[in-house]
């Protein structure tokens, strides 16, 4: 069996690249995954699109994330038109909270460079926060609201990308290690294996960072409208009343187990932010492995010294956010154009 493009790794990055290549009219495309496509970091994520709340300087990563965030309304609408699946792009915004004067000072310092960078951000006093979100603790000191930091339902994003692949002749080879694919010949190979990239790439640059999360049982109505950050965790309210609470950052190798200590810390963080959540049961807990590279700039581009080989990995905490622009950058590199507002060299492995 032969394919024009073999994509190794079927998360949102790999499937988004396959979709972009198909939309540009390339030939045959196959995706091979050691498990079920979209079942690792893509499934385990919270779906936040937070270029402003999560970035800490006006640097290459911030500019890449900001450019991609602007693509998301078109990306979400396109997937809905193509598959009928609504990935629930929620544009309510994000609020970062401070509970002490020290935490407030840290947010104020961040606000200074963000103002200079032209970011849409609004400082909120405690009473203004509680007016926007009555469930927030009265102990809150202050905060900032980011109207352009959004969220999507990442598991529906996985479902939409999978359906697109199935509807458009993109072969999905699941539960198959790449070493078992000796019968597949490909003109071009694209490595999108996330935290497992070191098994495939020449240089050992990617390592897994575990993130544990919990989901609180759905309420009859939505308790929060915004995504809420605090120094000890974040809350992601879904449209159906569920609330996700995340997430740990743990350098423990490929151990994906959920630990009692982490679950207790996440529940405590949720209760600190919104005290009424202290009475809500935990409905689900899980862990995922984020692909981390030093400097947190993802590797996107050609693989040095390998002909017709490309890589897109190391997205760490921004895999969901950066999927659309990563797909465009890889397609640009393959097809030989660059017209999407981000230089083809941004995030390149040739650095």
C-alpha positions as CSV (number, residue, x, y, z in Angstrom):
1,X,0.0,0.0,0.0
2,X,1.3,3.5,-0.8
3,X,0.2,7.0,0.2
4,X,1.3,10.4,-0.9
5,X,1.3,11.6,2.7
6,X,1.7,9.5,5.8
7,X,0.9,11.3,9.1
8,X,2.3,9.6,12.2
9,X,0.0,10.6,15.1
10,X,-3.7,11.2,14.9
11,X,-4.4,14.0,17.4
12,X,-5.9,17.3,16.6
13,X,-2.6,18.4,15.1
14,X,-2.3,15.4,12.7
15,X,-6.0,15.4,11.7
16,X,-6.0,19.2,11.2
17,X,-3.0,18.8,8.9
18,X,-4.7,16.1,7.0
19,X,-7.8,18.3,6.6
20,X,-5.8,21.2,5.3
21,X,-3.9,19.1,2.8
22,X,-7.2,17.6,1.5
23,X,-8.7,21.0,1.1
24,X,-5.7,22.0,-1.0
25,X,-6.3,19.1,-3.3
26,X,-3.3,16.8,-2.6
27,X,-3.3,13.1,-3.3
28,X,-3.8,10.2,-0.9
29,X,-3.4,10.8,2.9
30,X,-3.0,8.2,5.6
31,X,-2.9,8.7,9.4
32,X,-1.4,6.0,11.6
33,X,-1.9,6.1,15.4
34,X,-0.7,3.7,18.1
35,X,-4.2,4.0,19.7
36,X,-7.4,5.6,18.7
37,X,-7.1,8.9,16.9
38,X,-7.6,11.9,19.1
39,X,-7.5,9.8,22.3
40,X,-4.4,11.2,24.0
41,X,-3.6,14.8,24.7
42,X,-6.4,16.1,22.4
43,X,-9.0,14.2,24.4
44,X,-7.5,15.1,27.7
45,X,-7.3,18.8,27.2
46,X,-9.7,21.5,28.5
47,X,-10.2,23.2,25.1
48,X,-9.1,26.7,26.2
49,X,-8.0,29.2,23.5
50,X,-6.0,31.5,25.8
51,X,-3.2,33.4,24.0
52,X,-3.5,36.3,26.4
53,X,-4.2,34.7,29.8
54,X,-1.5,32.0,29.3
55,X,1.3,33.9,27.6
56,X,3.8,35.9,29.6
57,X,5.7,38.1,27.1
58,X,5.3,39.6,23.7
59,X,7.3,36.9,22.1
60,X,7.2,34.4,19.2
61,X,4.8,32.0,21.0
62,X,2.4,34.8,21.9
63,X,2.3,36.1,18.3
64,X,1.8,32.6,17.0
65,X,-1.0,31.9,19.5
66,X,-2.7,35.3,18.8
67,X,-2.6,34.7,15.0
68,X,-4.2,31.3,15.5
69,X,-6.9,32.5,17.8
70,X,-8.1,34.8,15.0
71,X,-8.6,31.7,12.8
72,X,-10.9,29.9,15.1
73,X,-14.3,31.3,14.2
74,X,-13.7,30.4,10.5
75,X,-12.2,27.0,11.6
76,X,-15.2,26.2,13.8
77,X,-17.7,27.3,11.2
78,X,-15.9,25.3,8.5
79,X,-16.0,22.1,10.5
80,X,-19.7,22.6,11.2
81,X,-20.5,23.1,7.5
82,X,-18.4,20.0,6.6
83,X,-19.5,17.6,9.3
84,X,-22.5,19.0,11.1
85,X,-20.6,18.8,14.4
86,X,-20.6,22.0,16.5
87,X,-17.3,22.3,18.4
88,X,-19.0,24.8,20.7
89,X,-16.7,27.8,20.2
90,X,-17.6,30.0,23.2
91,X,-16.5,33.6,22.9
92,X,-17.7,34.8,26.3
93,X,-14.1,35.4,27.4
94,X,-11.7,34.6,30.3
95,X,-11.2,36.1,33.7
96,X,-7.9,35.8,35.6
97,X,-8.3,36.2,39.4
98,X,-6.1,37.4,42.3
99,X,-6.9,36.4,45.8
100,X,-4.1,38.3,47.6
101,X,-2.3,41.6,47.1
102,X,0.8,39.7,46.0
103,X,-1.2,37.9,43.3
104,X,-2.8,41.2,42.3
105,X,0.6,42.8,41.9
106,X,1.7,40.0,39.5
107,X,-1.4,40.5,37.4
108,X,-0.8,44.2,37.3
109,X,2.7,43.7,36.1
110,X,1.4,41.4,33.3
111,X,-1.2,44.0,32.4
112,X,1.6,46.6,31.7
113,X,3.2,44.6,28.8
114,X,-0.2,43.5,27.5
115,X,-1.4,47.0,27.2
116,X,1.8,47.9,25.3
117,X,1.2,44.9,23.0
118,X,-2.4,46.1,22.2
119,X,-4.1,43.2,23.9
120,X,-7.8,43.7,24.8
121,X,-7.8,43.4,28.6
122,X,-9.9,45.0,31.3
123,X,-9.0,45.4,34.9
124,X,-11.8,44.4,37.3
125,X,-12.3,45.2,41.0
126,X,-13.8,42.6,43.3
127,X,-17.4,43.9,43.1
128,X,-17.2,44.0,39.3
129,X,-16.0,40.4,39.1
130,X,-18.9,39.3,41.3
131,X,-21.3,41.3,39.2
132,X,-20.1,39.4,36.1
133,X,-19.9,36.1,37.9
134,X,-21.9,35.9,41.1
135,X,-20.6,32.4,42.0
136,X,-17.0,33.8,42.4
137,X,-15.8,33.9,46.0
138,X,-16.3,37.1,47.9
139,X,-12.7,36.7,49.0
140,X,-11.5,37.6,45.5
141,X,-9.2,40.7,45.4
142,X,-9.2,41.7,41.8
143,X,-8.7,40.4,38.3
144,X,-8.5,41.0,34.6
145,X,-11.0,40.0,31.8
146,X,-9.8,38.9,28.4
147,X,-12.7,39.1,25.9
148,X,-10.7,37.4,23.2
149,X,-9.7,34.3,25.1
150,X,-12.2,31.7,24.3
151,X,-12.9,27.9,24.6
152,X,-14.1,25.0,22.5
153,X,-15.3,21.5,23.4
154,X,-12.2,19.7,22.5
155,X,-13.8,16.2,22.4
156,X,-16.3,17.5,19.9
157,X,-13.3,19.0,18.0
158,X,-11.8,15.5,17.9
159,X,-15.1,14.0,16.7
160,X,-15.5,16.7,14.0
161,X,-12.0,16.2,12.6
162,X,-12.4,12.4,12.6
163,X,-15.7,12.7,10.8
164,X,-14.1,15.0,8.2
165,X,-11.3,12.4,7.6
166,X,-13.8,9.6,7.2
167,X,-16.0,11.6,4.8
168,X,-13.1,12.8,2.7
169,X,-11.1,9.6,1.9
170,X,-8.4,10.1,4.6
171,X,-7.3,6.7,5.8
172,X,-7.2,6.2,9.5
173,X,-5.0,3.3,10.7
174,X,-5.6,2.9,14.4
175,X,-4.1,0.8,17.2
176,X,-1.0,0.3,15.1
177,X,2.5,1.2,16.0
178,X,4.5,2.8,13.1
179,X,7.0,-0.2,13.3
180,X,4.1,-2.4,12.3
181,X,3.5,-0.3,9.1
182,X,6.4,-1.6,7.0
183,X,3.9,-2.3,4.2
184,X,3.0,1.4,3.8
185,X,5.1,3.4,1.4
186,X,4.8,7.2,1.4
187,X,6.2,10.0,-0.6
188,X,6.0,12.4,2.4
189,X,6.0,11.7,6.1
190,X,4.7,14.1,8.7
191,X,5.5,13.5,12.4
192,X,2.7,14.6,14.7
193,X,3.2,12.1,17.6
194,X,3.1,14.6,20.4
195,X,4.7,13.4,23.7
196,X,5.9,10.2,21.9
197,X,7.9,12.1,19.2
198,X,11.3,11.0,20.6
199,X,10.5,7.5,19.5
200,X,10.5,8.8,15.9
201,X,12.6,11.9,15.5
202,X,16.4,12.1,15.3
203,X,16.9,14.4,18.2
204,X,15.4,13.9,21.7
205,X,13.8,17.2,22.2
206,X,10.2,16.4,23.3
207,X,9.2,15.1,26.8
208,X,5.8,14.4,28.3
209,X,4.4,16.6,31.0
210,X,1.4,15.1,32.8
211,X,-1.7,17.1,33.4
212,X,-4.5,15.8,35.7
213,X,-8.0,17.2,35.5
214,X,-11.4,16.6,37.0
215,X,-15.0,17.2,35.8
216,X,-17.6,18.2,38.3
217,X,-21.2,16.9,37.9
218,X,-23.4,19.0,35.7
219,X,-25.7,21.5,37.4
220,X,-29.2,22.3,36.3
221,X,-27.9,25.6,34.9
222,X,-24.6,27.0,34.1
223,X,-22.9,28.3,37.2
224,X,-20.2,30.3,35.3
225,X,-20.1,32.0,32.0
226,X,-16.4,32.8,31.6
227,X,-13.4,30.6,31.8
228,X,-11.8,31.4,35.2
229,X,-8.1,31.3,36.1
230,X,-6.5,31.5,39.5
231,X,-2.9,30.9,40.6
232,X,-3.9,27.4,41.7
233,X,-6.2,26.2,38.9
234,X,-8.8,27.1,36.3
235,X,-12.5,26.4,35.7
236,X,-13.9,25.8,32.3
237,X,-17.7,25.9,32.2
238,X,-19.4,23.9,29.4
239,X,-22.7,24.9,27.8
240,X,-24.5,21.9,29.4
241,X,-23.6,22.8,33.0
242,X,-20.5,20.7,33.4
243,X,-17.4,22.3,34.9
244,X,-13.9,21.2,34.1
245,X,-11.1,21.9,36.7
246,X,-7.5,21.8,35.8
247,X,-4.7,21.2,35.7
248,X,-1.5,19.8,37.2
249,X,1.9,20.2,35.6
250,X,4.0,17.2,36.4
251,X,7.3,15.9,35.0
252,X,6.8,12.2,35.7
253,X,7.6,10.6,32.4
254,X,4.8,8.5,30.7
255,X,2.9,7.8,33.9
256,X,-0.7,8.7,33.1
257,X,-2.3,7.6,36.4
258,X,-4.6,9.9,38.4
259,X,-3.4,10.6,41.9
260,X,-5.5,11.3,45.0
261,X,-3.4,14.3,46.0
262,X,-3.8,16.0,42.7
263,X,-7.6,15.4,42.7
264,X,-7.9,16.9,46.2
265,X,-5.8,19.9,45.1
266,X,-8.0,20.5,42.0
267,X,-11.2,20.2,44.1
268,X,-9.8,22.7,46.6
269,X,-8.8,25.1,43.8
270,X,-12.4,24.9,42.4
271,X,-13.9,25.6,45.9
272,X,-11.5,28.6,46.4
273,X,-12.7,30.2,43.1
274,X,-16.4,29.3,43.5
275,X,-17.3,28.1,47.0
276,X,-20.6,26.5,45.9
277,X,-18.5,24.0,43.9
278,X,-17.4,22.5,47.2
279,X,-20.7,20.7,47.3
280,X,-20.6,19.3,43.8
281,X,-19.4,15.7,43.3
282,X,-16.5,14.8,41.0
283,X,-18.0,13.0,38.0
284,X,-14.8,12.2,36.1
285,X,-11.0,12.4,36.5
286,X,-8.3,11.8,33.9
287,X,-4.7,12.6,33.0
288,X,-3.0,13.5,29.7
289,X,0.6,13.9,28.5
290,X,1.5,17.3,27.0
291,X,4.4,17.4,24.5
292,X,7.0,19.8,26.0
293,X,10.0,21.3,24.3
294,X,12.5,23.7,25.9
295,X,11.4,27.3,25.3
296,X,7.8,26.1,24.7
297,X,8.0,27.0,21.0
298,X,6.5,24.1,19.0
299,X,8.6,22.4,16.3
300,X,6.8,23.1,13.0
301,X,8.5,22.6,9.6
302,X,10.9,20.3,7.8
303,X,12.9,17.7,9.6
304,X,16.6,18.5,9.0
305,X,18.6,15.9,7.0
306,X,15.5,13.9,6.2
307,X,14.1,14.3,2.7
308,X,10.3,14.9,2.4
309,X,9.9,14.7,6.1
310,X,8.0,17.3,8.2
311,X,7.3,17.7,11.9
312,X,4.6,19.4,14.0
313,X,5.0,18.7,17.7
314,X,5.9,20.3,21.0
315,X,2.7,22.3,21.3
316,X,2.6,21.7,25.1
317,X,-0.4,23.6,26.6
318,X,-1.5,25.1,23.2
319,X,-2.2,22.1,21.1
320,X,-6.0,22.8,20.6
321,X,-5.3,26.5,20.1
322,X,-2.5,26.1,17.5
323,X,-4.1,23.2,15.5
324,X,-5.5,25.4,12.6
325,X,-2.3,27.5,12.1
326,X,0.0,24.5,12.4
327,X,-2.0,22.8,9.7
328,X,-1.6,25.9,7.4
329,X,2.1,26.2,8.1
330,X,2.8,22.6,7.3
331,X,0.7,22.8,4.2
332,X,2.5,26.0,3.2
333,X,5.8,24.3,3.7
334,X,4.8,21.3,1.6
335,X,3.1,23.2,-1.2
336,X,5.6,26.0,-1.2
337,X,3.6,29.1,-0.3
338,X,3.1,31.2,2.7
339,X,0.2,33.6,2.9
340,X,-1.5,33.2,6.3
341,X,0.1,36.0,8.2
342,X,2.8,33.9,10.0
343,X,6.2,33.5,8.5
344,X,7.0,29.9,7.3
345,X,10.0,30.0,9.6
346,X,8.0,30.6,12.8
347,X,8.4,27.7,15.2
348,X,10.5,25.9,12.6
349,X,12.7,22.9,13.6
350,X,15.5,24.6,11.6
351,X,16.4,26.8,14.6
